Amino acid sequence: MNRVQLKRSSILRMALSGSETMDEDGHNGETFITRAVKIGAVVVLYWFVSITMVFLNNYLLDNRDLDAPLFVTFYQCVVTVGLCWLMQLLAKFWPGLIDFPSVSFDLKTSREVLPLSIVFISMISFNNLCLKHLGVAFYTVGRSLSTVFNVLLSYVILKQTTSRQAIVCCGIILGGFWLGVDQEAMTGSLSWTGVFFGVMASACVSLNAIYTKKVMPAVEGNIWKLSYYNNINACVLFLPLIAVSGDLGSLASFSRLGSLRFWGMMTLGGVFGFAIGYVTGLQIKFTSPLTHNVSGTAKACGQTVIAVVYDSSSKSLLWWSSNMMVLCGSSAYTWVKSREMKKAPRRDPQDSAKEKLLPEEKGNIGV
């Protein structure tokens, strides 16, 4: 017993005194405390960017003087394209500091990415419309069915079966969704239009994952190149949609169209939309996909609490229970799938690639 205690105390002293430890990738030179601080900073950064982005989008979309959700989404795509150009330029001047691929527009590549872009604009449009009609407090529940659609689409499109444990987790999510809809309806604040948009956004998140995997070879597997082409295509595809949706009329009658503050907030929304992709990858790099999902679930819970407190609204116990059912069901599903992947390390590489078509990250928490 003394020997075990000695080992434990020695390990604790090594950690606290700054002895070197081995990181996840097998590299030496980083103390336990240093790595813990880095991980904590990355998680805090992810929470800050993600929560701020949701509230900022809600502010822009909830503007009673400007009812132009498609234009807001279009402008954010334009900002993303501009930031891709800027990052590419900065990477040439400071290659050691900024790592960003060199991208130049190629029409053939753009056509290959086009099917994904159609799903992409559907996803972000339905996502923003859901946020506009449901608000931040009910946003997590309204966008909670992505995991369920992942299971359905993996069976219908990829012919993959799902374990009983994973189906039970989906049942919990469905139960939380219906309970949340019922409780929100009882308060008199439920928008069935928002619920419809939330369901459509959840379906598009799953379809987006499938098409992302399919078009990855066209951009050499680089996520930033994919983002560049995806957003360029989206900018073009949004133009006719904006013309027929009536957003142009709303813009023409908007009194603050020349306001620097308005365009500053619009641009900031685009910057945060671009940044969420970076901090998501950063959190996965410093932790793990499973830990990232747990962090995302906790973030969604905190986001809901902040929204309820900010709105000074009172919610019933069953309303909070619906949120917890959705969050716990999503976390349990991620845990179950993680265990299943670890139990089958030698399966066919093609099967492993297919499973990666349906990531749960955005579907679970509604980033």
VOPAGU-2260 file (C-alpha; in pm, 1 decimal, decimal comma):
REM VOPAGU-2260
SITE   aa  ch    i         X         Y         Z
SITE  MET   A    0       0,0       0,0       0,0
SITE  ASN   A    1     282,2     239,6      83,3
SITE  ARG   A    2     442,6     162,0    -249,4
SITE  VAL   A    3     120,3     249,1    -435,4
SITE  GLN   A    4      80,2     571,6    -238,9
SITE  LEU   A    5     441,8     661,4    -311,7
SITE  LYS   A    6     383,3     614,1    -684,6
SITE  ARG   A    7      71,0     823,4    -679,6
SITE  SER   A    8     233,0    1103,0    -482,0
SITE  SER   A    9     534,3    1094,6    -713,2
SITE  ILE   A   10     310,7    1126,5   -1018,0
SITE  LEU   A   11     126,1    1417,5    -855,1
SITE  ARG   A   12     453,1    1593,9    -772,1
SITE  MET   A   13     577,0    1543,2   -1127,6
SITE  ALA   A   14     257,6    1693,7   -1268,3
SITE  LEU   A   15     253,9    1992,2   -1034,6
SITE  SER   A   16     625,6    2060,2   -1049,8
SITE  GLY   A   17     629,4    2079,6   -1427,9
SITE  SER   A   18     781,3    1745,7   -1529,2
SITE  GLU   A   19     744,7    1655,9   -1893,8
SITE  THR   A   20     457,9    1433,7   -2000,2
SITE  MET   A   21     363,3    1254,8   -2317,6
SITE  ASP   A   22      78,5    1414,0   -2512,4
SITE  GLU   A   23    -182,9    1228,9   -2717,5
SITE  ASP   A   24      30,7    1228,8   -3028,6
SITE  GLY   A   25     326,1    1086,6   -2843,4
SITE  HIS   A   26     535,9    1404,7   -2825,7
SITE  ASN   A   27     738,0    1505,4   -2523,1
SITE  GLY   A   28     808,4    1853,4   -2397,2
SITE  GLU   A   29     477,9    1960,6   -2247,6
SITE  THR   A   30     387,6    1956,0   -1879,0
SITE  PHE   A   31      55,5    1827,6   -1749,5
SITE  ILE   A   32     -46,4    2173,5   -1625,5
SITE  THR   A   33      55,6    2340,2   -1952,3
SITE  ARG   A   34    -150,6    2095,9   -2155,6
SITE  ALA   A   35    -447,3    2127,6   -1919,4
SITE  VAL   A   36    -437,4    2506,2   -1951,4
SITE  LYS   A   37    -422,3    2479,0   -2331,2
SITE  ILE   A   38    -718,6    2241,7   -2341,5
SITE  GLY   A   39    -914,9    2464,2   -2105,1
SITE  ALA   A   40    -841,0    2770,3   -2318,9
SITE  VAL   A   41    -947,6    2591,8   -2638,6
SITE  VAL   A   42   -1275,1    2472,7   -2480,7
SITE  VAL   A   43   -1350,0    2822,1   -2349,6
SITE  LEU   A   44   -1273,5    2966,3   -2694,6
SITE  TYR   A   45   -1508,7    2715,6   -2859,1
SITE  TRP   A   46   -1787,3    2796,9   -2611,3
SITE  PHE   A   47   -1738,1    3170,7   -2658,9
SITE  VAL   A   48   -1737,3    3159,0   -3040,2
SITE  SER   A   49   -2028,3    2914,7   -3066,6
SITE  ILE   A   50   -2258,4    3084,1   -2813,5
SITE  THR   A   51   -2175,1    3432,9   -2942,2
SITE  MET   A   52   -2244,9    3323,5   -3298,8
SITE  VAL   A   53   -2589,6    3187,6   -3207,1
SITE  PHE   A   54   -2690,7    3499,9   -3013,3
SITE  LEU   A   55   -2549,3    3729,0   -3282,9
SITE  ASN   A   56   -2742,6    3547,6   -3555,4
SITE  ASN   A   57   -3055,3    3563,9   -3342,3
SITE  TYR   A   58   -3004,7    3940,2   -3306,2
SITE  LEU   A   59   -2965,9    3985,3   -3682,4
SITE  LEU   A   60   -3258,3    3759,8   -3773,1
SITE  ASP   A   61   -3493,0    3893,8   -3506,0
SITE  ASN   A   62   -3473,5    4247,3   -3643,9
SITE  ARG   A   63   -3834,9    4363,6   -3680,7
SITE  ASP   A   64   -3732,9    4638,5   -3922,9
SITE  LEU   A   65   -3558,2    4396,9   -4158,0
SITE  ASP   A   66   -3724,0    4067,4   -4251,0
SITE  ALA   A   67   -3456,5    3933,2   -4486,0
SITE  PRO   A   68   -3318,5    3604,8   -4344,2
SITE  LEU   A   69   -3188,7    3481,0   -4680,6
SITE  PHE   A   70   -2995,6    3802,3   -4739,7
SITE  VAL   A   71   -2838,6    3777,6   -4393,0
SITE  THR   A   72   -2729,9    3419,8   -4469,7
SITE  PHE   A   73   -2605,4    3520,9   -4816,3
SITE  TYR   A   74   -2394,8    3802,7   -4670,6
SITE  GLN   A   75   -2232,7    3563,4   -4423,8
SITE  CYS   A   76   -2130,5    3339,9   -4716,0
SITE  VAL   A   77   -1977,2    3644,7   -4888,9
SITE  VAL   A   78   -1779,6    3724,6   -4571,8
SITE  THR   A   79   -1655,3    3364,5   -4555,1
SITE  VAL   A   80   -1527,1    3380,7   -4913,5
SITE  GLY   A   81   -1353,2    3711,1   -4835,0
SITE  LEU   A   82   -1192,3    3563,6   -4524,3
SITE  CYS   A   83   -1067,5    3265,0   -4724,3
SITE  TRP   A   84    -893,3    3506,0   -4961,8
SITE  LEU   A   85    -753,4    3703,2   -4667,9
SITE  MET   A   86    -624,0    3392,7   -4487,7
SITE  GLN   A   87    -464,5    3270,1   -4809,1
SITE  LEU   A   88    -284,7    3603,7   -4848,0
SITE  LEU   A   89    -169,0    3609,4   -4484,5
SITE  ALA   A   90     -43,0    3251,5   -4513,4
SITE  LYS   A   91     191,3    3362,6   -4794,0
SITE  PHE   A   92     343,0    3637,5   -4578,3
SITE  TRP   A   93     357,5    3435,2   -4252,3
SITE  PRO   A   94     368,4    3067,3   -4354,0
SITE  GLY   A   95     505,5    2960,3   -4018,3
SITE  LEU   A   96     228,6    3134,2   -3827,7
SITE  ILE   A   97     -76,7    3078,9   -4048,4
SITE  ASP   A   98    -149,8    2746,7   -4216,4
SITE  PHE   A   99    -402,9    2792,0   -4496,2
SITE  PRO   A  100    -413,2    2622,4   -4836,7
SITE  SER   A  101    -363,3    2813,7   -5159,5
SITE  VAL   A  102    -699,0    2823,8   -5337,2
SITE  SER   A  103    -780,9    2947,3   -5686,2
SITE  PHE   A  104   -1120,8    2915,0   -5848,2
SITE  ASP   A  105   -1162,5    2619,5   -6083,1
SITE  LEU   A  106   -1493,3    2578,9   -6266,2
SITE  LYS   A  107   -1466,9    2198,4   -6284,2
SITE  THR   A  108   -1416,1    2173,6   -5907,8
SITE  SER   A  109   -1700,7    2415,4   -5849,4
SITE  ARG   A  110   -1936,9    2192,6   -6051,9
SITE  GLU   A  111   -1827,4    1884,4   -5857,5
SITE  VAL   A  112   -1901,0    2062,6   -5527,9
SITE  LEU   A  113   -2238,0    2196,4   -5653,9
SITE  PRO   A  114   -2458,7    1909,4   -5519,4
SITE  LEU   A  115   -2316,0    1968,1   -5172,1
SITE  SER   A  116   -2366,2    2343,9   -5209,9
SITE  ILE   A  117   -2738,7    2293,2   -5277,2
SITE  VAL   A  118   -2771,3    2091,0   -4956,5
SITE  PHE   A  119   -2547,9    2342,5   -4777,2
SITE  ILE   A  120   -2762,3    2647,7   -4856,4
SITE  SER   A  121   -3071,2    2449,9   -4754,8
SITE  MET   A  122   -2906,2    2360,0   -4425,6
SITE  ILE   A  123   -2789,6    2708,5   -4328,7
SITE  SER   A  124   -3112,3    2871,1   -4450,5
SITE  PHE   A  125   -3338,4    2634,1   -4257,3
SITE  ASN   A  126   -3104,7    2662,9   -3959,4
SITE  ASN   A  127   -3130,8    3043,0   -3951,0
SITE  LEU   A  128   -3505,8    3036,0   -4015,0
SITE  CYS   A  129   -3543,9    2794,4   -3723,2
SITE  LEU   A  130   -3345,6    3030,7   -3501,6
SITE  LYS   A  131   -3551,2    3327,4   -3622,1
SITE  HIS   A  132   -3887,1    3166,4   -3539,3
SITE  LEU   A  133   -3798,0    2965,6   -3226,9
SITE  GLY   A  134   -3537,1    3182,6   -3054,3
SITE  VAL   A  135   -3223,4    3071,8   -2871,5
SITE  ALA   A  136   -3395,2    2912,6   -2568,5
SITE  PHE   A  137   -3583,6    2648,9   -2771,0
SITE  TYR   A  138   -3322,3    2626,9   -3046,7
SITE  THR   A  139   -3147,2    2319,9   -2903,1
SITE  VAL   A  140   -3469,3    2117,0   -2892,7
SITE  GLY   A  141   -3592,9    2252,8   -3226,1
SITE  ARG   A  142   -3273,6    2136,5   -3398,1
SITE  SER   A  143   -3232,7    1811,5   -3206,6
SITE  LEU   A  144   -3337,9    1552,2   -3464,6
SITE  SER   A  145   -3012,3    1542,3   -3664,4
SITE  THR   A  146   -2899,2    1229,3   -3481,9
SITE  VAL   A  147   -3229,7    1058,0   -3563,3
SITE  PHE   A  148   -3194,1    1152,7   -3930,3
SITE  ASN   A  149   -2835,2    1024,6   -3921,3
SITE  VAL   A  150   -2965,6     680,9   -3825,7
SITE  LEU   A  151   -3246,7     688,9   -4083,6
SITE  LEU   A  152   -3025,3     807,2   -4369,0
SITE  SER   A  153   -2744,4     565,6   -4284,2
SITE  TYR   A  154   -2999,1     285,7   -4328,5
SITE  VAL   A  155   -3181,9     422,3   -4634,4
SITE  ILE   A  156   -2880,2     553,7   -4828,0
SITE  LEU   A  157   -2580,0     363,0   -4690,1
SITE  LYS   A  158   -2765,8      40,5   -4596,4
SITE  GLN   A  159   -2610,0      50,7   -4249,5
SITE  THR   A  160   -2794,2     -99,2   -3956,0
SITE  THR   A  161   -2788,0      61,0   -3610,4
SITE  SER   A  162   -2745,8    -110,8   -3274,6
SITE  ARG   A  163   -3032,1    -139,7   -3029,2
SITE  GLN   A  164   -2853,6      85,7   -2779,7
SITE  ALA   A  165   -2817,7     362,3   -3040,1
SITE  ILE   A  166   -3186,0     330,9   -3134,7
SITE  VAL   A  167   -3280,8     366,0   -2767,2
SITE  CYS   A  168   -3076,6     687,6   -2754,8
SITE  CYS   A  169   -3266,3     813,9   -3060,1
SITE  GLY   A  170   -3591,2     726,0   -2882,3
SITE  ILE   A  171   -3485,6     942,9   -2588,2
SITE  ILE   A  172   -3408,5    1232,0   -2825,4
SITE  LEU   A  173   -3746,6    1192,6   -2998,1
SITE  GLY   A  174   -3920,2    1184,9   -2661,6
SITE  GLY   A  175   -3740,6    1501,7   -2554,3
SITE  PHE   A  176   -3830,6    1670,1   -2882,8
SITE  TRP   A  177   -4203,0    1595,0   -2855,1
SITE  LEU   A  178   -4211,9    1684,5   -2485,6
SITE  GLY   A  179   -4036,7    2012,5   -2563,2
SITE  VAL   A  180   -4280,9    2094,0   -2843,1
SITE  ASP   A  181   -4573,0    2016,4   -2610,7
SITE  GLN   A  182   -4438,1    2231,8   -2328,8
SITE  GLU   A  183   -4349,8    2520,7   -2559,9
SITE  ALA   A  184   -4701,7    2504,6   -2704,8
SITE  MET   A  185   -4848,3    2526,0   -2355,6
SITE  THR   A  186   -4666,5    2855,1   -2298,0
SITE  GLY   A  187   -4825,4    2995,3   -2613,1
SITE  SER   A  188   -4489,5    3085,1   -2768,5
SITE  LEU   A  189   -4446,3    2785,8   -3001,3
SITE  SER   A  190   -4402,1    2856,2   -3371,2
SITE  TRP   A  191   -4496,6    2552,2   -3579,8
SITE  THR   A  192   -4322,3    2719,5   -3871,1
SITE  GLY   A  193   -4004,6    2726,3   -3662,2
SITE  VAL   A  194   -4049,9    2358,6   -3569,7
SITE  PHE   A  195   -4083,8    2271,7   -3940,3
SITE  PHE   A  196   -3767,3    2465,5   -4023,0
SITE  GLY   A  197   -3588,5    2292,0   -3734,9
SITE  VAL   A  198   -3684,0    1946,3   -3863,2
SITE  MET   A  199   -3576,9    2039,5   -4216,7
SITE  ALA   A  200   -3247,6    2181,2   -4087,1
SITE  SER   A  201   -3182,4    1857,7   -3896,9
SITE  ALA   A  202   -3242,3    1650,7   -4211,2
SITE  CYS   A  203   -3014,5    1876,0   -4415,1
SITE  VAL   A  204   -2735,3    1846,8   -4156,1
SITE  SER   A  205   -2734,6    1471,6   -4211,8
SITE  LEU   A  206   -2750,4    1504,6   -4591,3
SITE  ASN   A  207   -2469,7    1761,1   -4574,1
SITE  ALA   A  208   -2249,8    1506,1   -4397,9
SITE  ILE   A  209   -2310,7    1249,1   -4673,1
SITE  TYR   A  210   -2240,2    1486,6   -4960,3
SITE  THR   A  211   -1937,0    1632,9   -4781,2
SITE  LYS   A  212   -1771,7    1292,3   -4784,0
SITE  LYS   A  213   -1862,1    1238,6   -5149,2
SITE  VAL   A  214   -1707,0    1563,8   -5274,8
SITE  MET   A  215   -1399,1    1562,6   -5049,7
SITE  PRO   A  216   -1176,2    1404,4   -5319,8
SITE  ALA   A  217   -1258,6    1699,0   -5550,8
SITE  VAL   A  218   -1088,3    1938,3   -5306,9
SITE  GLU   A  219    -802,1    1700,8   -5218,1
SITE  GLY   A  220    -957,8    1629,6   -4879,8
SITE  ASN   A  221    -899,9    1985,5   -4758,6
SITE  ILE   A  222   -1186,0    2125,7   -4550,5
SITE  TRP   A  223   -1087,0    2488,9   -4613,5
SITE  LYS   A  224   -1087,4    2441,0   -4991,3
SITE  LEU   A  225   -1427,5    2281,2   -4956,0
SITE  SER   A  226   -1550,2    2578,0   -4753,4
SITE  TYR   A  227   -1416,5    2816,3   -5019,6
SITE  TYR   A  228   -1594,2    2647,4   -5312,2
SITE  ASN   A  229   -1904,8    2574,0   -5109,4
SITE  ASN   A  230   -1951,4    2937,3   -5012,9
SITE  ILE   A  231   -1875,7    3069,9   -5363,1
SITE  ASN   A  232   -2142,6    2838,9   -5504,9
SITE  ALA   A  233   -2377,7    2939,3   -5223,3
SITE  CYS   A  234   -2334,3    3309,4   -5303,9
SITE  VAL   A  235   -2445,9    3245,9   -5661,2
SITE  LEU   A  236   -2732,3    3013,0   -5565,5
SITE  PHE   A  237   -2866,9    3258,2   -5309,1
SITE  LEU   A  238   -2913,5    3540,1   -5564,2
SITE  PRO   A  239   -3230,1    3404,8   -5734,0
SITE  LEU   A  240   -3367,7    3292,6   -5396,5
SITE  ILE   A  241   -3327,6    3642,7   -5255,3
SITE  ALA   A  242   -3494,3    3788,3   -5565,4
SITE  VAL   A  243   -3807,7    3572,7   -5534,4
SITE  SER   A  244   -3831,7    3569,9   -5153,9
SITE  GLY   A  245   -3906,5    3938,3   -5112,7
SITE  ASP   A  246   -3583,6    4010,8   -4924,1
SITE  LEU   A  247   -3491,6    4281,6   -5175,6
SITE  GLY   A  248   -3811,3    4471,1   -5095,0
SITE  SER   A  249   -3734,4    4450,6   -4723,6
SITE  LEU   A  250   -3382,8    4580,5   -4788,1
SITE  ALA   A  251   -3511,3    4869,5   -4998,7
SITE  SER   A  252   -3742,1    4985,5   -4718,3
SITE  PHE   A  253   -3488,1    4930,2   -4438,4
SITE  SER   A  254   -3411,5    5265,7   -4277,4
SITE  ARG   A  255   -3065,9    5168,4   -4143,7
SITE  LEU   A  256   -2928,1    5025,1   -4467,8
SITE  GLY   A  257   -2649,8    5285,7   -4466,8
SITE  SER   A  258   -2566,0    5235,4   -4098,4
SITE  LEU   A  259   -2207,4    5132,4   -4026,3
SITE  ARG   A  260   -2324,0    4960,9   -3707,6
SITE  PHE   A  261   -2565,5    4740,9   -3904,1
SITE  TRP   A  262   -2302,3    4632,7   -4155,7
SITE  GLY   A  263   -2050,2    4589,7   -3875,4
SITE  MET   A  264   -2281,6    4345,8   -3696,7
SITE  MET   A  265   -2354,1    4166,3   -4024,5
SITE  THR   A  266   -1981,8    4130,9   -4094,2
SITE  LEU   A  267   -1914,6    4016,4   -3738,2
SITE  GLY   A  268   -2176,0    3744,8   -3782,1
SITE  GLY   A  269   -1989,9    3624,1   -4090,6
SITE  VAL   A  270   -1656,7    3630,4   -3906,3
SITE  PHE   A  271   -1795,3    3416,4   -3623,6
SITE  GLY   A  272   -1948,9    3180,7   -3879,3
SITE  PHE   A  273   -1603,8    3137,7   -4033,1
SITE  ALA   A  274   -1435,6    3107,5   -3692,2
SITE  ILE   A  275   -1663,6    2827,5   -3567,1
SITE  GLY   A  276   -1511,5    2590,0   -3823,4
SITE  TYR   A  277   -1162,1    2670,7   -3698,0
SITE  VAL   A  278   -1234,7    2641,2   -3324,8
SITE  THR   A  279   -1432,0    2319,1   -3378,2
SITE  GLY   A  280   -1130,2    2160,1   -3545,2
SITE  LEU   A  281    -905,1    2304,3   -3275,6
SITE  GLN   A  282   -1110,3    2152,9   -2994,1
SITE  ILE   A  283   -1112,5    1810,3   -3161,6
SITE  LYS   A  284    -735,3    1834,7   -3214,3
SITE  PHE   A  285    -661,1    1915,3   -2848,7
SITE  THR   A  286    -915,6    1670,5   -2701,0
SITE  SER   A  287   -1099,0    1404,0   -2905,1
SITE  PRO   A  288   -1418,5    1376,3   -3112,0
SITE  LEU   A  289   -1601,5    1223,9   -2814,2
SITE  THR   A  290   -1483,7    1496,1   -2575,2
SITE  HIS   A  291   -1577,8    1756,1   -2835,2
SITE  ASN   A  292   -1932,7    1620,9   -2845,1
SITE  VAL   A  293   -1955,7    1624,6   -2465,9
SITE  SER   A  294   -1827,7    1983,0   -2465,1
SITE  GLY   A  295   -2080,3    2073,9   -2733,2
SITE  THR   A  296   -2363,5    1921,0   -2533,6
SITE  ALA   A  297   -2260,9    2110,6   -2220,4
SITE  LYS   A  298   -2232,6    2427,0   -2430,1
SITE  ALA   A  299   -2585,6    2379,4   -2561,3
SITE  CYS   A  300   -2711,9    2343,7   -2204,4
SITE  GLY   A  301   -2532,3    2661,2   -2096,5
SITE  GLN   A  302   -2658,6    2840,0   -2406,2
SITE  THR   A  303   -3018,4    2751,3   -2318,3
SITE  VAL   A  304   -2979,0    2869,7   -1959,0
SITE  ILE   A  305   -2825,6    3199,1   -2073,8
SITE  ALA   A  306   -3113,0    3253,7   -2318,5
SITE  VAL   A  307   -3379,8    3186,6   -2054,4
SITE  VAL   A  308   -3210,1    3417,9   -1803,3
SITE  TYR   A  309   -3155,2    3688,0   -2067,4
SITE  ASP   A  310   -3521,1    3677,9   -2171,1
SITE  SER   A  311   -3630,6    3674,7   -1804,1
SITE  SER   A  312   -3870,4    3390,5   -1887,0
SITE  SER   A  313   -4002,0    3118,7   -1658,7
SITE  LYS   A  314   -3999,2    2757,4   -1780,3
SITE  SER   A  315   -4170,2    2453,1   -1633,3
SITE  LEU   A  316   -3990,6    2148,2   -1496,7
SITE  LEU   A  317   -4111,4    1942,3   -1793,0
SITE  TRP   A  318   -3972,0    2202,6   -2033,8
SITE  TRP   A  319   -3628,5    2170,1   -1873,5
SITE  SER   A  320   -3671,3    1791,9   -1870,6
SITE  SER   A  321   -3722,6    1794,4   -2248,9
SITE  ASN   A  322   -3393,8    1978,1   -2294,5
SITE  MET   A  323   -3211,3    1733,3   -2067,8
SITE  MET   A  324   -3363,0    1435,8   -2253,7
SITE  VAL   A  325   -3236,7    1575,1   -2584,8
SITE  LEU   A  326   -2889,8    1654,5   -2449,0
SITE  CYS   A  327   -2850,6    1327,5   -2256,7
SITE  GLY   A  328   -2982,0    1122,3   -2549,3
SITE  SER   A  329   -2738,0    1292,7   -2786,6
SITE  SER   A  330   -2443,8    1240,1   -2549,6
SITE  ALA   A  331   -2540,0     876,6   -2492,8
SITE  TYR   A  332   -2562,4     817,0   -2868,3
SITE  THR   A  333   -2212,9     959,3   -2919,1
SITE  TRP   A  334   -2079,8     741,2   -2636,8
SITE  VAL   A  335   -2246,6     428,2   -2777,9
SITE  LYS   A  336   -2110,6     489,6   -3127,6
SITE  SER   A  337   -1764,5     554,0   -2984,0
SITE  ARG   A  338   -1770,9     219,9   -2798,2
SITE  GLU   A  339   -1889,9      38,9   -3110,2
SITE  MET   A  340   -1604,9     182,4   -3315,8
SITE  LYS   A  341   -1349,2      77,1   -3054,4
SITE  LYS   A  342   -1488,6    -278,5   -3046,1
SITE  ALA   A  343   -1447,1    -320,0   -3422,5
SITE  PRO   A  344   -1096,7    -185,5   -3503,4
SITE  ARG   A  345   -1029,1    -430,0   -3788,6
SITE  ARG   A  346   -1337,8    -382,4   -3999,2
SITE  ASP   A  347   -1330,4    -306,6   -4370,7
SITE  PRO   A  348   -1182,2      42,2   -4431,9
SITE  GLN   A  349   -1470,3     120,1   -4667,9
SITE  ASP   A  350   -1720,3      54,8   -4388,6
SITE  SER   A  351   -1520,9     281,0   -4159,7
SITE  ALA   A  352   -1523,7     554,6   -4421,7
SITE  LYS   A  353   -1900,2     520,8   -4461,2
SITE  GLU   A  354   -1955,8     566,9   -4091,0
SITE  LYS   A  355   -1763,6     893,1   -4105,3
SITE  LEU   A  356   -2020,4    1023,0   -4352,1
SITE  LEU   A  357   -2256,4    1095,4   -4068,8
SITE  PRO   A  358   -2076,9    1295,2   -3798,3
SITE  GLU   A  359   -2289,3    1379,9   -3497,7
SITE  GLU   A  360   -2111,9    1700,7   -3396,2
SITE  LYS   A  361   -2337,5    1967,8   -3544,7
SITE  GLY   A  362   -2645,0    1752,0   -3549,3
SITE  ASN   A  363   -2645,8    1698,2   -3176,2
SITE  ILE   A  364   -2605,3    2046,4   -3046,4
SITE  GLY   A  365   -2709,6    2279,6   -3323,1
SITE  VAL   A  366   -2394,0    2491,2   -3345,9
